[in-house]
Every structure is written in C-alpha cells, then in structure tokens.
Amino acid sequence: MTVASTLKIQANAQRGASAVEMALLLPLLVLMLDGVLEFGLILHNQSVLTSAANVAARAGIVQASPRLSNAQITTIATNYCSDRLMSWGPPDIPIVTVDQAANSSYPYPLQVTVRYTVKGLFLGGLLAAFQSNPVLSATTVMYNE
C-alpha cells in the first residue's frame, strides 16, 4: 500500500466523521436557533403589549368631552396591536380589559390590561401539546386628569 492510497483512505474517513458529527449536532443547532427566534418574538410582543396598554390608557384619561367608553379604549389597544404583533401563524386578537371608575376625575384611576397568548414555531408547538402556551400580559394604570 502506498502513502498516497493511505492518505486517501484517511481523508475519506475524515469526511465520514464530519458527516456523522454534523448529523448529531444539526438538531441541537436548529433547536437553539428556534429558541433564540421565539425568545426574540416573545420580547417583541411583550413590548407591543406594553405600548398598547400605555396608548389606550393615555387616550382614556385625557380630558375630553365626552370621555371615551371602555369599548373605545379597547378598540384603541386592539388596533395598536393588530399591525404590530408578530406570530408564526395568523396572530390572535389580544384580550383587553378596561377598568375605570364611574367618576372620571382626579384621583380616580383607569387601568388597561392587554393579554396575548403566544404561539411558537417548534417550542411553542411543543408547549401547546402540554396545553401551556405562554400568556403575555401588560397592565397600565393612569390617573384621570
């Protein structure tokens, strides 16, 4: 056996070892990439929910005649979320809860809570199998002016 043929056999063995290593590590790398993407998606959606609650609460406390109703405040939060929430499928409509006192003057508060259930790609689908999709929530409390 010559040196050249020995080197060729070793090179073929190395290529096979690389393929096996890649086959073992690829699922782990894909899972890590999915985790990073879903974590970023959750952070983005939490930011959107916080902003939606702030915008809706601010619109509800500003001095206006007549005051905005709970339905109008809910619509403001829902519209804010409609173009901004990101999901792997069609996004669900967030649940908005408005709690305002009958007396809409200072120092009575207005509370807006926005809830959204996250649907993920792989990890979220895995969580859905256990019926435990994460629910994001943001609450803003502002006092009437």
N, C-alpha and C positions, 0 to 999 in steps of 0.2 A: 504494500500500500504506500502510495507516495504522499508527500507532505501536502500537496495541493488537494488531493482527494480527502485527506483527513480534515483539512481546514474547511472544505465544502460541507462535510458531514456535520462539523461543529456549527457552522453558520445556519444550516437547516434546523438543527436542534434549537438554536437560539431563537429563530423565528417562531418555532412552535411554542417555546416557553413564553414568548411575548404575547402570543395569541391567547394562551391559557390565562396569563396574568390579566390581560385586558378583559377576557370573559368573566373573570372573577370580580374585577373592580368596577366594571361598567355599571352594573345595577346600583352599586353604592354611590357612584358619582351622579347618576341620574336622580337617585333619591335625594341626595344632598342639594342638587340644583333645584329640584321641585320644592324642597323645604325653604330654600332661600327665596324663590319666587313667591311662594304662598305667604311667607312671613312679610315680605315687602308689600304684598297685596293687602294683608290684614292691617299693616301700619297705615297704608294709604287710605283705606276705607275708614279706619278709626279717625283719621284727620278730617275726612269729608263729613263724617257724622258730627264731630265736634263743631265744625264750622256751620253745618246746617242748623244745629241747635242754637248756636250763637246768633245767626242771622234771623232765625224765626223769633227768638226771644226778644231781640232788639226791635224787630218790627212790631212786636206785640206791646212793648212798653212805651214806645214813642208817643208823645201826646198827639192824638188825632181825634177827630170827631166825625163819626162815632168810632169807638175802639174796635180793633179787629176782633172778630169772633174766634173761637177755638178752631173752627173749621178752616178759616182763612189762614191762621197761623200754621196749622197742619199742612195746608197746601203749599205755603212758602217753604217749609222744611222738605217736603216731598219733591217739589220742583227743583230745589237746590241739589238734592241727591240724585235726581233722575239722570243727569248727564255726567255726573262725576264719579259715581260708584263703579268699581271695576269688579268683574267676576269672570269665571271661566265659561259660564253659560249666560243665559239671559238673567240679569240681576233681579232679585226680588225687590218689591217695594218695601221700604223701611216702615216700621210701625212708629208712629209719632203720638206721644201723649202730651197733652197740654193741660196744665193745672193752674188756673188763675182765680184769684179771689173775686167775689161779686163786686167788691169795692175796688175799682181800678185807680186808686190814687196812692201816693206815698203813705206809708211804708209797706204796702201790701205787695207780695212777690208774684212773679209769673215764672212758672217752671215748665221748661220744654225738655222732654226726653225723647231721644231717637234711638231705636233698636234695629239691628240688622243681623240676619243670620248669614254667616259666611259659607259659601260653597266652594270647595277647593278642587284642584285637578286630581291629584293622586292621593295625597294625605287627607284632603277634605273628603274625598270619596270613601277612604278607609274609615274616617271618623263617622261618616254617615251610616256605615254598616253597623256601628255601635250606637246609633241614634244620639250622637253627641256633637253635632256641628257647633262650632263656637258662635256665640251671640255677642256682637259688639254693641256697646251702649254708650251714649253720651248725654249728659244732663247739664243744662244751663239754667241758673236761677238769676233773675234780674228783678230789681225793684222798680215799680212804676214811678214815672216822673211826675 
